[in-house]
Amino acid sequence: MALASCGPVTRSVIELPATRWVASLLLRQPAFWALAALLGALWPTVAALSPMGLTTSDATAPGVLYEVAFASLVVAQVLSLALAGQIEWFVKPLPFRRRVALSLSTSTTAAMLLLAAALTLPVCLGTPGPAVWALALTHLHLAGLALILLQLPMPTVARACALPLAAWILPALGGELPYIGPVLARVLDAGEHLNLARSSVQPTPLTLLPVIGLGLAAWLLEARPPLNVPARTQVRSR
């Protein structure tokens, strides 16, 4: 969702704490409320239709809850990328660590709002929800992919479309490819953490490797030699 109707971001707004600013910005958007209502309605719809045999999936209601949680986290990262594109004039000059902190703060705020909309009702009704560690690792995995996309010179709309493509569609379609398929799925599949939690598998240090690798890749893209080094050298020589 492109937040085109937000208007220009003033300096006084930028100075607010990031989480409060993002929350107030999103909660003023009717499109955000529509997304939250859609995500919140997915589980009750499946829970109501499954006993009547009116769904096309054999997943149980708790299983659908994991899929709804993953969709909420993906949408939160897309919103974060859209917002980062709108304030790119402010974010771009910041040091890498501050940009990472701002991106995590923005995406975490959006994720908490959407997860609250999607999971509050089923959890209150006694449906076992995803483990916190699985939600956290999935969120960090998606955040690593988003950081790499933010480092690439591409339009905001392309970034927003590339995130679900890389984290959701490519692992599903390319997982069966010989040689490269398992590696592609291992690195890009952010939903694997939720799959492990659904199978009651506890995380191991190896589970963190894709997240760490994506973070290092984003840092290496930041550490590449700037293109304007000759110009700076010329200015200094003067």
Secondary structure, DSSP 4 states (H G I P E B T S, - for coil): ---GGG-PPPHHHHTS-HHHHHHHHHHT-HHHHHHHHHHHHHHHHHHHHGGGT--S----HHHHHHHHHHHHHHHHHHHHHHHHHHTHHHHTTS-HHHHHHHHHHHHHHHHHHHHHHHHHHHHHTTPPPPPHHHHHHHHHHHHHHHHHHHHS---HHHHHHHHHIIIIIHHHHHTTSTTHHHHHHHHH-TTHHHHHHHTTPPP-GGGGHHHHHHHHHHHHHHTSPPTTHHHHHHHHH-
